[in-house]
Amino acid sequence: MLTVAVVGSGPSGVYTAQSLLQQRLVPEVRVDVLDRLPCPYGLVRYGVAPDHEKIKSLQNNLRTVLEDERVRFLGGVQVGPGGLPAARLRELYHAVVYCVGAATDRHLGIPGEELPGSWSATEFVSWYSAHPDSTADGFVTGARRAVVIGVGNVAVDVTRMLARGSTELSPTDMPHAALTALAASEITEIHMVGRRGPSQARFTTKELRELGAMPDVDVTVDPRELALDPGYTDPSALPAASRRNVEVMRAWAVAPPATGRRRIGLRFFLRPVELLAVDGRVGAVRFERTVPDGHGGVTGTGRYETIEAQLVLRSVGYRGVPLEGLPFDAVRGTVPHLAGRVLRDGAVAPGEYVAGWIKRGPTGVIGTNRPCAKETVTSLIEDAPALVRRDVPGDPLAALRAAGVSPVEWAGWRAIERAEAELGASLGRGVVKLPDWTSLLAAARTEGP
């Protein structure tokens, strides 16, 4: 029997488990999917916006894999500092696949970035997604205007959450405290700003159109900024996705004057250079106007513009972090690998593998993790004849418990789901997420039959 530990239960981890089950070269495989959190699904649970129910329904597909009799979910297991050392985990299984994602944010590196009122988009997403590590609050308190720096799908998500009304958010699984705060928000103007042009924006057309479909919300685009983009005058030369984005924004640029209660302004060719303080917290963002440099990038013009904002959300990308016991490429923010095999000083480390963002960097969509996981599993299965010759415990779970680890198993996760359904019913809503470690672990302990 080949025993494999998959560290991380997000899409890359579950797709890795699925690929291991689907391969036919090794007849008997057992997979333990470990996660630091007591809940599975990773960014599908804690990164997908609560109003994107179709994407969140992907949890049903992931559930099917985790409920397979050859798979065990072991939540609440910390691998690394303060938990189970990676070297010990390696002793318990024939192979370990790390699918730990990219856990931190890139920084702007400009003055004022750490002012109160300036947050990473990840911190904001964690708050409204009820991530148990989230301790931040008061995002929208006292704010009238917001600036979102970045023009990817995460930037669109947080912009939409700031603009949505409580009637639209109440049916979602958003934690009640976040729903109450957003319902009371006085933000009426949101600027989503990119340093390059609209044809180079990273959001999808589907996400973009959702901004214009919200009731009582107007979306504006400065036609002068559109005209700066080489793709505006000749959209036929653009990739299909960029061409559709430009067409949507072209329509907004000539729309009638705004009449909605909230307004979203899409701004381009503006590079943030400083966050300005007012009364000890962020009060505005200073931008430098950029122009296309003719080579796909932009260059500064020395002209500046200041946009008032009491809330700034920085959405400029994710970055992987080192995991104790594994090599790390600090430039790429990934673990060095060869087709998923971990490389130590250029040599393959037997039995250690990576998949997902920690393997390839924070690129692609959820589905991109499937071929990425398959490549890694192909390497693992090729190595299996050598891997299974090493003696490992008959049941790694018993060894984990002996080491003081008390995992939240699948029955505990189902108990959390029941508690969240009960909480929602008590509030007159649907399922509502439990927002902290204490309530999650208390619910898991009531697992019952």
N, C-alpha and C positions, 0 to 999 in steps of 0.2 A: 504494500500500500504506500502511495506517495502522499505525504502530509504537507500541506502548504498553509502558511499564515499570510493573509492579505491585510496589510495595515492601512486602514481607511475604507469607509463604507459608502463613499460617494460613487458617482457613475463610473469612474475609472476602476475603483476597487471591485464594484459589483460586476462590471463587464469582465474584469480579470477572472473572477470566480466563475462567471458564466462560460468563458472560453475554456477554462480548465474542465468544466463538466462536459462540454461539447466535444472535446478532443477524444480520439479513439485509440491513440497509440499506447496510452497507459490505462489499463482496464479499471483500476481502482484508485480513486483520488478522494481525499478528504480535505476540505477547505475550512479553516477558521477565519472569519472576517472580523478583525479587531478594529475598534474605533475608540478614540479618546472620549467621545461623547456617549451618553447612554442611549442616544437616538441614531438610527441609520440615515442614509441617503445624502449626507454631506451638503453640497451647495444646492441640491434639489430641494432640500428642506430649509436650508438657512441662507440661500443666495437668490433663489428665484422669487420675484416679486409676488406678494400675496394675491394680487388681482390677476395673475397669469395661471389660472386654474388648469388650462390644458397642458402647460409644461409641467406643472406640479403633479399632474396625474401620471407622469412618468414613474412616480413612486410605485404605482401598481405593478409595472414591469420589473422594477428592481426587487419588489417584494417577492415575486415569483421565484427569483433566484435564491434569495435569502431563506425562503421556506423549503428549499430542496433538502431532502434528508441527508445529503452528502455535505451540507453547508451548515455551519454554526455562526450565529452572530454573537459576538462578545463585546458588548459596549462598556464604556467606563474604564477602558484599559489604556493607561498612559505608557507609551513606549518612548524611552529616552529619559531626560532629567526628571527626577522625582517619581519615576515609575520603573517599568521593566527595562533593563538595559538591552540595547539592540543585540549585544553579543549573547545574552542569555536567551533571547527569542530565537536566535539562530540555532542554539543548541537543542531547542524543543521541536523544531520542524526540519524536514528535509530541505525546504526552500521558504524564503520570505520575500514577498513582493510588496514594496513600499509604494503606496498610492496616496500620499499625504498632501497633494495639491501645492498651492502657493499661498502661504498663510499671512503674508503681510503686504503692505501697499508701497508703491513707489512714491517718492517725495518730489515736490516741485523744486526744492532747494532755493527758495527765495525768502527775503526778509518778511517777517510777520506770519510765516506759515503756522507757527505754534500759538498764535493768539487765541484766546477764548472765542468761540464762535466759528473757528476754522476746524473742520473735521475731515477725515477721510470718508469717502463714500462707503467703504466697508464698515466703518463704525456705525453709520446711519442705517445701512442695510441690516446689520446685526441687531440693532435696536428694534426695528419694525418687524424683524423675522424671529424675535424671541430667542436669539442665540444665548445660551446660558452664561457665556463669558462676558456678555455685554454689561458694562456697568455705567455707560454713558446715558445721559438723559438731558432734557432741556434744550434739545436741538432747535426747536422752533420758538421757544419762549422769547418774547420781546422782539422777534424779527418781523419786519415788514417786507423786506426784499432779500432775495437769495441769489447767489451765483453758484452755478455748477460748472466746474472746470473740467472739460473733457467732452468728447462727442462719440462715445461708444454706447453699447447697449446698457451698461450699468448706469451711465450718466442719464440716459433716457428714463430708466427705471426710477431713479431717485427724483428726477424732475417730475415725473408723473405722480409719484407718491406725495410730493409737496403740493401738487395742484388738485388732486382728487378730493371730492367731498366725502363726508362721513357716511352718507347714504350708500355710496358705492363701495366703501371699504368695510362697512359693518358685516356684510355676509362672508368676508374672508376670514382666514385663521389668524389674522394679526392680533398680537397680544393686546389686552384691553387698555393698558396704560398708554401704549403708542397710539391706539385708535382715538382715545380721549384727547391726547395732546394734539394730534393732527386735526381733529374736529374743531378744536379751539384756536387753531393757528390763524394768525392775522397776516400771513404772507399773501400778498396779492400780485407780486411781480417776481418772476424767476427768469434769470438769464442763463442759458446753456452755451458755453463759450469754447471755441476751438482755436488753436493757433494756426491751423492750416485751413484750406478751403472746404466748401460743402461736398465737393466730389471726392474728397479724401477722408470724410467722416467714416467712422467704423460701425455706426449703428446700421441695423437692417431696416429695410423699407417698412416691413410690418410693424416694428417697434416705433418707427418714426410716425407712421400714420395714426398710431394710437394716441399720440399727443393731440392731434386735431380732432379726435372723436370724442373727447371728454365734454360733458355738458358744462356750460357756463365758463368755458376756458377758451381763450383766443390764442392762436399761435402766429407770431409775426417773424418775418425775415427781412433784413435790410437788403433791398435790391442792389445797392451799391457794392455790398460785400459779395453778393452772388456774381455780379458782373466782373469782379476781380478774378474769379476762378476761370482758368482756361477752358474747363469743361462746360462752362455755362454757354459760351458762344458756339461750341461744337460738341454737343452731348453725344453725338453718334460715335465719337472716338473713345468714349468712356466704357468701362465694363458695364454689363447690364445692371448690376445692383446699384452702382454709383449713378448710372443714368436715371434709374427710377427715383432715387433719392433727390436728385436735382430737379426732376419734374414735379415732385411733391412740393419742394420748397419754392419752386418758381410760382406755383399756384398761390402759396401763402404770401408771397412777396407782393402780389397785386390784389390781395383780399381787401374787402371794405374795412374801415376803421374798427378797432376793437370795441366790443360792447360787453364782454363777459366779465364776471366778477374777478377772475384771475387771468393773468397774461403771461405767456411763455415767449420769450424772445430768443431766437436762435442767432448767435453771433459767431462770426468767423474772422480769420486773419487777425486775431488778437492774442498776444503772448503775455501771460501774467508775469509781472516783474516784482510786485510787492503787494502785501496785504497791509492796509493802513488801519491804524488804531483810532478808535473814538471812545473816550471814557474807559480805556483799559481793555477793550475788546475789539474784534474786527468791525470796521464800519464801512470799508470800501476796498475795492481791488483796483490796482493800477495796472493797466495793460499797455504794451507797446504794439502799435499797428505793424503788421507784417505784410509782405507781398510775395507772390510766387517768385522763386529764384530761377525758374526755367529748367530745373533738374529734378522736379518732384518735391522739393522742399520749400522753405520760406526763408526770407531774410528780414531783419528789422529795418524800420524806416526812420527811427529816431522821433517819431510822433507818438504821443501817448493819449490815453483816454482812461478816465476813472469812472467806475460803476459802483454806485452805492450798494452795500449789502451788509446785513447784520448776521447772515449765515452764509458760510462758504463751504461747499462740499467738493473735495478734490477727488476726481475720478480719472486718474492717469495711469492705471494699470496695477497689476499684482506682481508679487515677487516671491519666489520660494525662499525658505529659510533653512539653515543647516539642521540636520538631525544628528544628534550625538551618536557617534559610532559609524557614521557613513561619510564617505568623501563628499566634497561639495565644490562646485565651480562657482566662485563668488561673482564672477563677471556675468554669467548667464542665469544665475540663481537656480541651478539644476544640479542633479547628481550625475556625474560622468557615467556614461554607459555605452555599450555596444549592442544594439538591437534589444535593449532592455536589460542586458546583463550589466551589473554594477562593475565599474572599473576602479581598481585601487592602484594608483601610480602606474596607470596604463595597462595593468593586467586584470583579467577577469577574476572577480571575487566569487568563488563557487557558492551557489545557493542563494545569492542575493540579487534582487531584480527591482526594477522600477517601472511604473506606468503612470500615465496622466501628466499633469502639469509639472510635477517634480522631475519628470523625465524629459519633457519636450519644451517646457516653459508655458506660460499662461496664454495659449493660443487655441483657436478653434471654438466650436460649439460643443454642446453635450455629446452629440453623436460622434464627434471626432475621437472621443475616448474609446470607442469600440474597436476600430482598427489598431489604435495604439496599444490597447490591452492584448489584442490578438497577436501582435508582433512579439510582445514580451512573453506571452504564454508559449508561443512557438519555440522561442529560445529555451524556455524552461523545460519543455517536454523533450527537446533534443538532448538536454543535459540530464534528464531523469535517470537513465541507467547508472550513471555515476553517483547521482544524489542519493538514491535509495540504498546504496551500499553502506551508508553511514547510519549507525544506531541512534534512534531517537526514542523518547518515551512513548509507550503505547497510547496514552491519552494525555496530550499536552495540557488539557484543562486541569487535570488533577495536579500537575506540576505547577501551573499558574496559581492555583488555590493554595498549594503548599508554600508558595512564595509570598502569600498575603494578598494576592489579587482576587477581588470578588467581582467578577464580571456581571453586567446586566445582560441576561440572556434574552432570547426572543420572547419568552413569556413576560419578562419584565417590560420589554418594549410595548407589547400589546396592552399591558396594564397602563402604561403612559398614554397610549391612544385612547383608552376608555376614560381615563381621568380628564383628558382634553375635551372629549365629547361631553362629559358631564359638566365641565366648567362652562362650555359654550351654551349648553341648555340652561344653566342657571343664570346666564347673562342675556338670555333671549336671542342668542346668535347661533351659528353653526359650531363647528369645531373651533376652539380657541387654544392656541399654544400655551403651555406652561412656560414661564419666562426665565426660570432660574434653576440652578443646580439642586437647591433644597427641595423644591416642589417636584422636580423630575425624579430624583432618587427616592423621595417618599412615595410617589406613585408606583415606581418600579417595585418597591418592596411589598406592594399589595397584589402581586401578580396572580395569586390564586391558581385555579386549575388551568 
